Amino acid sequence: MQNKIFLKILSLISILKIRFFRVIDDSMYPILKDNQLIIVNTSVFQKRKIKRGDIVIFKIKGKEIKYIKRVVAIPKDKIIVDSKGVNVNDSDFFQHNYSGKYKLKSFYLLEEQYFVLAENRNVSSMFDSRSLGVISSSEIIGKVVRVL
């Protein structure tokens, strides 16, 4: 009986295209905390476009690490990153206190490109788009849909 239930759960997971991941740092604090288990829908973006505000998990080509970040800019958005912060479409999105840390970058996102930031931005700049650069839709594994 337990084996049948387990097999049904596994087949349901397979049909729904969900995966489980464990958060391994505090870069998304306070939304996600270190060691929390999350459910990621790996097929949601086949049905709809990625939106600003989505929390996604992605893997950059050539790296083994999977990152969890919030999408703050989508294709055709204008991004400016400098020592004062991040500006999206001429609106200050995030101010940081790292004077001189970032060289001025100004660019528009192309189709299938996204700019992502951590929630805990003052301590996680090395692992979001400020340092990793833009991510492509092909690098996105899925959307975080539930925290366990």
C-alpha positions as CSV (number, residue, x, y, z in Angstrom):
1,M,0.0,0.0,0.0
2,Q,2.8,2.5,0.9
3,N,4.6,1.6,-2.3
4,K,1.5,2.5,-4.4
5,I,1.1,5.8,-2.6
6,F,4.8,6.6,-3.1
7,L,4.6,5.7,-6.8
8,K,1.5,7.9,-7.2
9,I,3.3,10.8,-5.6
10,L,6.3,10.3,-7.8
11,S,4.1,10.2,-11.0
12,L,2.3,13.3,-9.9
13,I,5.6,15.1,-9.4
14,S,6.7,14.0,-12.8
15,I,3.4,15.1,-14.4
16,L,3.4,18.5,-12.7
17,K,7.1,19.1,-13.5
18,I,8.1,20.1,-10.0
19,R,11.5,19.7,-8.3
20,F,12.7,20.2,-4.8
21,F,15.7,22.3,-3.9
22,R,17.3,23.3,-0.6
23,V,18.3,27.0,0.0
24,I,22.0,27.1,0.8
25,D,22.6,30.7,1.8
26,D,20.9,33.8,3.1
27,S,21.0,35.8,-0.2
28,M,17.2,35.7,-0.5
29,Y,16.6,36.5,3.2
30,P,13.9,37.3,4.5
31,I,11.8,35.6,1.8
32,L,13.9,32.4,1.8
33,K,16.1,31.3,4.6
34,D,19.2,29.1,4.7
35,N,18.4,25.4,4.7
36,Q,14.7,25.8,3.7
37,L,13.2,23.3,1.2
38,I,11.5,24.9,-1.8
39,I,9.3,23.5,-4.6
40,V,10.2,24.7,-8.1
41,N,7.8,24.5,-11.1
42,T,10.0,23.6,-14.1
43,S,7.3,24.0,-16.7
44,V,5.5,27.2,-15.7
45,F,7.4,29.3,-18.2
46,Q,6.3,27.1,-21.0
47,K,2.8,28.4,-20.4
48,R,3.6,32.1,-19.5
49,K,6.3,34.6,-19.8
50,I,8.8,35.3,-17.0
51,K,7.6,38.4,-15.1
52,R,9.3,41.0,-12.9
53,G,9.0,39.8,-9.3
54,D,9.2,36.1,-10.1
55,I,11.7,34.2,-7.9
56,V,13.6,31.8,-10.2
57,I,16.2,29.2,-9.9
58,F,18.8,29.1,-12.6
59,K,22.2,27.6,-13.5
60,I,24.8,29.5,-15.5
61,K,26.5,27.5,-18.3
62,G,29.8,26.2,-17.2
63,K,29.0,26.4,-13.4
64,E,27.6,23.7,-11.2
65,I,26.0,26.1,-8.7
66,K,22.2,26.8,-8.9
67,Y,21.2,30.3,-7.9
68,I,17.9,31.5,-6.5
69,K,17.1,35.2,-7.3
70,R,14.2,37.6,-8.0
71,V,13.7,38.9,-11.6
72,V,13.8,42.7,-11.5
73,A,14.1,43.4,-15.2
74,I,12.8,41.7,-18.4
75,P,13.5,42.0,-22.1
76,K,13.6,45.5,-23.5
77,D,14.1,47.1,-20.0
78,K,16.9,49.6,-19.6
79,I,19.4,48.9,-16.8
80,I,21.9,51.2,-15.2
81,V,24.3,49.8,-12.5
82,D,26.7,52.1,-10.8
83,S,28.2,52.8,-7.4
84,K,24.9,54.2,-6.2
85,G,22.7,51.2,-7.1
86,V,20.5,49.7,-9.8
87,N,18.2,51.7,-11.9
88,V,15.5,50.0,-14.0
89,N,13.7,52.0,-16.7
90,D,14.8,55.3,-15.2
91,S,13.5,54.4,-11.8
92,D,15.8,53.7,-8.8
93,F,15.2,50.1,-8.0
94,F,17.8,49.5,-5.4
95,Q,20.4,51.7,-3.6
96,H,23.5,50.1,-2.2
97,N,26.3,51.4,-0.1
98,Y,29.3,50.1,-2.0
99,S,30.9,53.3,-3.3
100,G,33.3,52.5,-6.1
101,K,32.5,48.8,-6.2
102,Y,30.7,48.8,-9.5
103,K,31.8,50.4,-12.7
104,L,29.0,52.2,-14.6
105,K,27.1,49.8,-16.8
106,S,24.2,50.9,-18.9
107,F,22.3,48.6,-21.3
108,Y,19.0,47.3,-22.6
109,L,18.0,43.7,-22.1
110,L,17.6,41.8,-25.3
111,E,14.9,39.1,-26.0
112,E,15.2,36.2,-23.6
113,Q,17.5,38.2,-21.2
114,Y,16.7,38.9,-17.5
115,F,18.3,40.9,-14.7
116,V,18.1,39.2,-11.3
117,L,18.9,40.4,-7.8
118,A,19.0,38.8,-4.4
119,E,16.6,40.0,-1.7
120,N,19.5,40.4,0.8
121,R,21.2,42.7,-1.7
122,N,23.9,44.3,0.5
123,V,25.5,41.0,1.3
124,S,24.8,39.0,-1.9
125,S,26.1,41.2,-4.8
126,M,28.6,38.6,-5.9
127,F,25.9,36.2,-6.9
128,D,23.3,38.2,-8.8
129,S,23.3,40.1,-12.1
130,R,25.4,42.9,-10.8
131,S,28.4,40.5,-11.0
132,L,27.1,37.5,-12.9
133,G,25.6,39.6,-15.7
134,V,22.2,39.0,-17.3
135,I,20.8,35.5,-17.5
136,S,19.1,34.0,-20.5
137,S,15.8,32.1,-20.4
138,S,17.6,28.9,-21.3
139,E,19.5,29.1,-18.0
140,I,16.3,29.4,-15.9
141,I,15.3,26.0,-14.4
142,G,11.9,27.2,-13.0
143,K,9.9,29.4,-10.7
144,V,9.8,29.0,-6.9
145,V,6.2,28.2,-6.1
146,R,6.3,27.0,-2.5
147,V,8.4,27.1,0.6
148,L,8.2,24.0,2.9
